[in-house]
Amino acid sequence: MPLAVVLMAVAVVLMLAGVLPVRGGGQESLFRSPVLFFVLTLLGASTVACTLRRKLTLRSIGYHLAHASAVLIMIGAMIGALAEKKFDVQLELATPPLHSVRLSDGASVDLGFGIAVESFHVDRYPPNLLVLKDNTVVGEHRLAPDAEVSVGEGSLTVARVLPHADIRDIELDGTPELIVGDPAAPIARVATDTSGEQRVSLPDGSSLFIARAYNNLPNMRMGHTFRETAYPVRPGLILHVMASNQVAILSLAAGEAARMLSPSDPAKAPPIPPLYYSFPDVKDVTVSSSDNPDLPFAAELLFDNGAHTYLLERGAHLGDAAERDGHRVVLDRAADRRYEAGLVLEVDGESRKRQLVINKPIDVAGWRIYLNSYDSQAMRHVTLTLRRDPGDRLVVAGVLGLMIGTVVTFFIRRKSA
């Protein structure tokens, strides 16, 4: 018994060392270390020896069951540590089913089934209303209809809260246009609300053309794009500038400086004149409530000076400027309440549909599948965690046996007393 207690204490210390965070990480490797396996083997042998020394009777059945279950848990844990497979996979929406996964070490794992994601849905909590001054938060308020909020020397009222805002019939106060060169004496002013090729010849012989105009400019440097919207969230352009064999690709958002996307070395790009993207204010818009979960969160605000503004998620607004006395009003990022993915599973030649919800894994062909994360920008892919542990069933059986054995032991002792 003293040896078992010492071994158990050592095993607990090693397990704690495997979960405590350390600089550089890697502490979880302790769970697969020969030292821990050796300690658990000795502890299991000691537990078996203690159990065999006690005669099996009706009164000791709980004792024997609890100790045998503890050994079963240790065996299952060691099998899991040696044979467990666990990895993340990123699946694009509406793509063919995935049947195998190539790991970072080059090995390929055959899943034994196919998996694809056909849909994805997120429910969010209402975001808070933030009042900023010089980009510093000076007020934070719960977003609720009829709430009154102080903004500088004035105030505003929350007229409506729209978890899914249907935005349409946007009327701009002017025409979006690209200004090339000095705004006081530009080389060209190009309207961007027309169709067809829009090319500008520059004085040095190079040429510029608008590759595409966006209501929601892609964030190309992050490797993915924002979701396309029917309303201007971050209006901008993708531009190409060409001179002989030199080509530059730029992104230009309204109110921001142009950003070089290609080439990686700006010195290899042709000369680029000053560029400005002038995007007019929204003069009129129709916003109504909808049940479509893919539509954005919005709040309709009425200022005491008569200004009328719609605040949208991702920092956008429609209507009058959401400002007063040097203070700016924005919606905070909405926190996720619940998200789920619609899976298509190909198992034994049959196609099945399952809903995978965050924190509610499903079991398929010996694998446990978790919904890990998703692409919060473009909503184009989700990340799943796949885990297969052959020792799981032994651990579960051992835990159940340990609970039953403990209850039986206390019940018999209490009855005997």
C-alpha positions as CSV (number, residue, x, y, z in Angstrom):
1,M,0.0,0.0,0.0
2,P,2.8,2.6,0.8
3,L,4.4,1.9,-2.6
4,A,1.1,2.4,-4.4
5,V,0.5,5.7,-2.7
6,V,4.0,6.9,-3.6
7,L,3.6,5.8,-7.2
8,M,0.2,7.5,-7.4
9,A,1.7,10.7,-6.1
10,V,4.5,10.5,-8.7
11,A,2.0,9.9,-11.5
12,V,-0.1,12.8,-10.5
13,V,2.9,15.1,-10.4
14,L,3.9,14.0,-13.9
15,M,0.4,14.5,-15.2
16,L,0.2,18.0,-13.7
17,A,3.5,18.8,-15.3
18,G,2.0,17.8,-18.7
19,V,-0.9,20.3,-18.5
20,L,0.8,23.3,-16.9
21,P,1.8,25.9,-19.5
22,V,5.5,26.4,-20.1
23,R,7.5,28.7,-22.4
24,G,7.9,27.1,-25.8
25,G,5.2,24.5,-25.2
26,G,5.7,20.8,-25.7
27,Q,4.8,19.9,-22.1
28,E,2.1,17.5,-23.3
29,S,4.9,15.1,-24.5
30,L,5.1,14.0,-20.9
31,F,1.9,12.0,-21.5
32,R,3.8,9.8,-24.0
33,S,7.1,9.6,-22.0
34,P,8.6,6.2,-21.0
35,V,8.9,7.6,-17.4
36,L,5.1,8.0,-17.0
37,F,4.4,4.6,-18.7
38,F,6.9,3.0,-16.3
39,V,5.3,4.6,-13.3
40,L,1.8,3.7,-14.4
41,T,2.9,0.1,-15.1
42,L,4.3,-0.2,-11.6
43,L,1.2,1.4,-10.1
44,G,-1.0,-1.0,-12.1
45,A,1.1,-4.0,-10.9
46,S,0.9,-2.8,-7.3
47,T,-2.9,-2.3,-7.6
48,V,-3.3,-5.9,-9.0
49,A,-1.1,-7.3,-6.2
50,C,-3.1,-5.5,-3.5
51,T,-6.3,-6.8,-5.0
52,L,-5.1,-10.4,-5.3
53,R,-4.0,-10.4,-1.6
54,R,-7.6,-9.8,-0.6
55,K,-10.0,-12.7,-0.8
56,L,-13.0,-12.2,-3.2
57,T,-16.2,-12.3,-1.2
58,L,-19.6,-10.6,-1.4
59,R,-18.5,-7.9,1.0
60,S,-15.3,-7.2,-1.0
61,I,-16.8,-7.2,-4.5
62,G,-16.9,-3.4,-4.6
63,Y,-13.3,-3.2,-3.5
64,H,-12.2,-5.6,-6.3
65,L,-14.3,-3.9,-8.9
66,A,-12.9,-0.4,-8.1
67,H,-9.3,-1.6,-8.2
68,A,-9.8,-3.6,-11.4
69,S,-11.4,-0.5,-13.0
70,A,-8.5,1.7,-11.9
71,V,-6.1,-0.7,-13.7
72,L,-8.4,-0.7,-16.8
73,I,-8.3,3.1,-16.9
74,M,-4.5,3.1,-16.8
75,I,-4.4,0.5,-19.6
76,G,-6.8,2.5,-21.7
77,A,-4.9,5.8,-21.1
78,M,-1.6,4.2,-22.2
79,I,-3.1,2.7,-25.3
80,G,-4.6,6.1,-26.2
81,A,-1.2,7.8,-25.6
82,L,0.5,5.4,-28.0
83,A,-2.1,4.9,-30.7
84,E,-4.2,8.1,-30.6
85,K,-4.6,10.1,-33.8
86,K,-5.7,13.7,-33.6
87,F,-5.4,16.5,-36.2
88,D,-7.3,19.5,-37.7
89,V,-8.6,19.7,-41.2
90,Q,-9.8,22.8,-43.0
91,L,-12.8,22.2,-45.3
92,E,-14.1,24.6,-47.9
93,L,-17.9,24.9,-48.1
94,A,-19.6,23.0,-51.0
95,T,-16.5,21.0,-52.1
96,P,-16.2,17.3,-52.8
97,P,-16.0,15.0,-49.7
98,L,-12.6,14.4,-48.1
99,H,-11.5,10.8,-47.7
100,S,-7.9,11.1,-46.5
101,V,-5.7,13.6,-44.8
102,R,-2.1,14.4,-45.4
103,L,-0.3,15.3,-42.1
104,S,2.5,17.8,-41.6
105,D,5.1,15.0,-41.5
106,G,4.0,13.8,-45.0
107,A,2.0,10.7,-43.7
108,S,-1.4,10.1,-45.2
109,V,-4.3,9.0,-43.0
110,D,-7.3,7.2,-44.6
111,L,-10.4,8.2,-42.7
112,G,-12.5,5.3,-43.8
113,F,-15.3,7.6,-44.7
114,G,-15.9,10.8,-46.7
115,I,-16.7,14.2,-45.2
116,A,-17.8,17.5,-46.7
117,V,-19.4,20.7,-45.4
118,E,-22.5,21.9,-47.3
119,S,-23.6,24.7,-45.0
120,F,-22.6,26.8,-42.0
121,H,-24.5,29.0,-39.6
122,V,-23.6,31.4,-36.7
123,D,-25.8,32.9,-34.0
124,R,-24.3,35.9,-32.3
125,Y,-25.0,37.9,-29.2
126,P,-26.0,41.5,-29.8
127,P,-22.8,43.7,-29.8
128,N,-22.3,46.6,-27.5
129,L,-22.5,50.2,-28.6
130,L,-19.1,51.9,-28.2
131,V,-18.5,55.6,-28.0
132,L,-14.9,56.5,-29.1
133,K,-12.8,59.6,-28.8
134,D,-9.5,59.6,-30.6
135,N,-9.9,55.8,-31.0
136,T,-10.2,55.4,-27.2
137,V,-13.4,53.9,-25.7
138,V,-15.1,56.4,-23.5
139,G,-18.4,54.7,-23.2
140,E,-19.8,51.2,-23.7
141,H,-23.6,50.6,-23.7
142,R,-25.9,47.6,-24.1
143,L,-27.6,47.7,-27.4
144,A,-31.3,47.7,-26.8
145,P,-34.3,49.4,-28.5
146,D,-35.2,52.9,-27.1
147,A,-31.9,53.1,-25.2
148,E,-30.5,56.6,-24.9
149,V,-26.7,57.2,-25.1
150,S,-24.7,60.3,-24.4
151,V,-22.3,61.2,-27.3
152,G,-20.1,64.3,-26.4
153,E,-22.4,67.1,-25.6
154,G,-25.4,65.4,-27.3
155,S,-27.2,62.1,-27.3
156,L,-28.7,59.5,-29.5
157,T,-31.6,57.0,-29.3
158,V,-31.4,53.4,-30.5
159,A,-34.5,53.3,-32.8
160,R,-34.1,49.6,-33.9
161,V,-31.9,46.6,-33.4
162,L,-31.7,44.3,-36.4
163,P,-29.9,41.0,-35.9
164,H,-30.3,40.3,-39.6
165,A,-30.7,43.5,-41.6
166,D,-31.9,43.4,-45.2
167,I,-30.2,46.4,-46.9
168,R,-31.3,47.5,-50.3
169,D,-32.1,50.5,-52.6
170,I,-29.0,52.4,-51.6
171,E,-28.9,55.9,-53.1
172,L,-25.5,57.6,-53.1
173,D,-25.0,61.3,-52.9
174,G,-22.8,61.4,-56.0
175,T,-20.7,59.0,-58.1
176,P,-17.8,56.8,-56.8
177,E,-14.6,57.8,-58.8
178,L,-10.9,57.1,-58.9
179,I,-8.8,60.2,-58.9
180,V,-5.4,59.7,-60.6
181,G,-2.6,62.2,-59.8
182,D,-2.9,65.5,-57.9
183,P,-6.5,66.1,-56.8
184,A,-6.1,69.8,-57.6
185,A,-5.1,69.0,-61.3
186,P,-5.7,65.2,-61.8
187,I,-4.4,63.2,-64.7
188,A,-7.8,61.5,-64.8
189,R,-11.1,61.1,-62.9
190,V,-12.7,57.7,-63.6
191,A,-16.2,56.9,-62.5
192,T,-16.4,53.4,-61.1
193,D,-20.1,52.8,-61.3
194,T,-20.0,52.0,-65.1
195,S,-19.5,48.7,-66.9
196,G,-16.8,47.9,-69.4
197,E,-13.0,48.3,-69.3
198,Q,-11.8,51.5,-67.5
199,R,-8.2,52.2,-68.6
200,V,-6.1,55.3,-68.1
201,S,-3.0,56.2,-70.1
202,L,-0.3,57.8,-67.8
203,P,2.2,60.4,-69.0
204,D,5.2,58.1,-68.7
205,G,3.7,55.6,-71.1
206,S,2.4,53.2,-68.6
207,S,-1.3,52.4,-68.3
208,L,-3.6,51.9,-65.4
209,F,-6.9,50.0,-65.4
210,I,-9.5,49.1,-62.8
211,A,-9.5,45.3,-62.4
212,R,-12.5,45.3,-60.1
213,A,-14.6,47.6,-57.8
214,Y,-15.7,46.2,-54.5
215,N,-18.3,47.2,-51.9
216,N,-16.2,45.2,-49.5
217,L,-12.5,45.3,-50.5
218,P,-10.6,42.0,-50.2
219,N,-7.9,41.9,-47.6
220,M,-5.4,40.2,-50.0
221,R,-2.5,40.1,-47.6
222,M,-4.3,37.8,-45.2
223,G,-4.8,35.2,-47.9
224,H,-8.6,35.4,-47.9
225,T,-11.3,37.9,-48.7
226,F,-14.1,39.6,-46.8
227,R,-17.6,38.4,-47.6
228,E,-19.1,40.2,-50.5
229,T,-22.0,42.5,-49.6
230,A,-24.7,44.4,-51.4
231,Y,-23.9,47.5,-49.4
232,P,-20.6,49.5,-49.0
233,V,-18.7,48.3,-46.0
234,R,-15.2,49.0,-47.1
235,P,-15.6,50.2,-50.7
236,G,-12.4,50.1,-52.8
237,L,-10.7,49.0,-56.0
238,I,-8.2,46.5,-57.3
239,L,-5.9,48.3,-59.8
240,H,-3.3,47.2,-62.3
241,V,-0.5,49.5,-63.4
242,M,1.6,48.3,-66.4
243,A,4.7,49.6,-68.2
244,S,6.5,47.3,-70.7
245,N,7.3,44.2,-68.7
246,Q,6.6,45.7,-65.3
247,V,3.2,45.1,-63.6
248,A,1.9,46.3,-60.2
249,I,-1.3,45.3,-58.5
250,L,-2.7,47.6,-55.8
251,S,-5.7,47.8,-53.5
252,L,-7.2,51.2,-52.8
253,A,-9.9,51.6,-50.2
254,A,-11.9,54.8,-49.8
255,G,-10.1,57.2,-47.5
256,E,-7.0,55.1,-47.3
257,A,-3.6,55.1,-49.1
258,A,-3.0,52.6,-51.9
259,R,-1.4,49.3,-50.8
260,M,1.0,47.3,-53.0
261,L,-0.1,43.7,-53.4
262,S,2.4,42.7,-56.1
263,P,5.3,42.6,-56.7
264,S,6.6,42.0,-53.2
265,D,9.5,44.4,-54.0
266,P,7.9,47.9,-54.8
267,A,11.2,48.9,-56.4
268,K,10.4,46.5,-59.3
269,A,7.0,48.1,-60.0
270,P,6.4,50.8,-62.6
271,P,6.1,54.5,-61.4
272,I,2.6,54.9,-59.8
273,P,1.1,58.4,-59.5
274,P,-0.9,59.5,-56.4
275,L,-4.3,57.6,-56.2
276,Y,-7.4,58.5,-54.4
277,Y,-10.8,56.8,-54.2
278,S,-13.7,59.2,-53.6
279,F,-16.8,57.4,-52.4
280,P,-19.9,59.5,-51.7
281,D,-22.1,59.4,-48.7
282,V,-25.3,57.4,-48.7
283,K,-28.2,59.7,-49.3
284,D,-31.0,57.2,-48.9
285,V,-31.3,53.5,-48.0
286,T,-34.0,50.9,-47.2
287,V,-33.3,48.7,-44.2
288,S,-35.7,46.1,-42.9
289,S,-35.6,43.1,-40.5
290,S,-35.1,39.6,-42.0
291,D,-34.9,36.0,-40.8
292,N,-31.9,35.3,-43.2
293,P,-29.0,34.4,-40.8
294,D,-26.4,35.4,-43.5
295,L,-27.4,39.1,-43.3
296,P,-25.5,41.5,-41.1
297,F,-26.2,42.8,-37.7
298,A,-27.3,46.5,-37.7
299,A,-28.7,49.2,-35.4
300,E,-30.7,52.3,-36.4
301,L,-29.6,55.4,-34.5
302,L,-31.3,58.8,-34.3
303,F,-29.2,61.7,-33.0
304,D,-30.7,64.6,-31.2
305,N,-29.4,66.9,-34.0
306,G,-31.6,65.0,-36.5
307,A,-28.8,62.8,-37.9
308,H,-30.0,59.4,-39.0
309,T,-27.4,56.5,-39.1
310,Y,-27.4,52.8,-39.6
311,L,-24.4,51.1,-37.8
312,L,-23.3,47.8,-39.3
313,E,-21.1,45.0,-38.2
314,R,-17.4,45.2,-39.3
315,G,-17.3,48.9,-38.5
316,A,-19.4,50.2,-41.5
317,H,-22.2,52.7,-41.4
318,L,-24.9,54.0,-43.8
319,G,-26.5,57.4,-43.7
320,D,-25.3,60.4,-41.8
321,A,-21.9,60.2,-40.0
322,A,-22.1,58.5,-36.6
323,E,-20.2,61.4,-35.0
324,R,-20.9,64.2,-32.5
325,D,-18.5,66.7,-30.9
326,G,-15.4,64.7,-31.7
327,H,-16.9,61.5,-30.5
328,R,-17.6,58.5,-32.8
329,V,-20.1,55.7,-32.4
330,V,-19.4,52.1,-33.5
331,L,-20.7,48.6,-33.0
332,D,-18.4,46.3,-31.0
333,R,-17.6,42.9,-32.5
334,A,-20.6,40.6,-31.9
335,A,-19.6,37.5,-29.8
336,D,-20.5,34.1,-31.1
337,R,-23.4,32.5,-29.3
338,R,-23.6,29.2,-31.2
339,Y,-22.3,27.9,-34.6
340,E,-23.0,24.8,-36.5
341,A,-22.0,23.1,-39.8
342,G,-24.1,20.9,-42.0
343,L,-22.0,17.8,-42.8
344,V,-22.4,15.3,-45.7
345,L,-20.9,12.0,-44.7
346,E,-20.2,9.1,-47.0
347,V,-20.1,5.9,-44.9
348,D,-20.2,2.4,-46.3
349,G,-21.3,3.7,-49.7
350,E,-24.2,5.7,-48.2
351,S,-24.6,9.5,-48.0
352,R,-25.8,10.9,-44.6
353,K,-26.4,14.4,-43.4
354,R,-25.5,15.4,-39.9
355,Q,-25.4,18.7,-38.0
356,L,-22.2,19.4,-36.1
357,V,-22.6,22.0,-33.3
358,I,-19.8,23.6,-31.3
359,N,-19.0,21.7,-28.2
360,K,-21.2,18.8,-29.3
361,P,-19.0,16.3,-31.2
362,I,-20.3,13.4,-33.3
363,D,-18.8,9.9,-33.8
364,V,-18.3,8.5,-37.3
365,A,-16.5,5.3,-38.2
366,G,-14.4,5.3,-35.0
367,W,-13.6,9.0,-35.2
368,R,-14.8,11.7,-33.0
369,I,-15.4,15.0,-34.9
370,Y,-15.4,18.4,-33.3
371,L,-16.3,21.8,-34.8
372,N,-13.2,23.8,-34.0
373,S,-13.4,27.2,-35.7
374,Y,-14.5,28.9,-38.9
375,D,-13.4,31.6,-41.4
376,S,-15.0,34.7,-39.7
377,Q,-14.1,36.9,-42.6
378,A,-15.3,35.3,-45.8
379,M,-17.3,32.4,-44.2
380,R,-15.9,30.1,-46.8
381,H,-14.4,27.3,-44.7
382,V,-14.5,25.6,-41.3
383,T,-11.9,23.8,-39.2
384,L,-12.7,20.4,-37.8
385,T,-10.8,18.4,-35.3
386,L,-10.7,14.7,-35.9
387,R,-9.7,12.4,-33.0
388,R,-9.5,8.6,-32.8
389,D,-8.5,7.0,-29.5
390,P,-8.6,3.2,-29.3
391,G,-8.2,3.4,-25.5
392,D,-11.3,5.5,-25.0
393,R,-13.8,2.6,-24.5
394,L,-11.5,1.1,-21.9
395,V,-11.2,4.4,-20.0
396,V,-15.0,4.9,-20.1
397,A,-15.6,1.3,-18.9
398,G,-13.1,1.8,-16.2
399,V,-14.6,5.0,-15.0
400,L,-18.1,3.4,-14.8
401,G,-16.7,0.4,-13.0
402,L,-14.8,2.6,-10.5
403,M,-18.0,4.6,-9.8
404,I,-20.0,1.4,-9.3
405,G,-17.4,-0.3,-7.2
406,T,-17.0,2.8,-4.9
407,V,-20.8,3.0,-4.4
408,V,-21.1,-0.8,-3.7
409,T,-18.2,-0.6,-1.2
410,F,-19.7,2.3,0.8
411,F,-23.2,0.7,0.6
412,I,-22.0,-2.6,2.0
413,R,-19.9,-1.0,4.7
414,R,-22.8,1.2,5.8
415,K,-25.2,-1.8,5.8
416,S,-22.7,-3.8,7.9
417,A,-22.4,-1.0,10.4
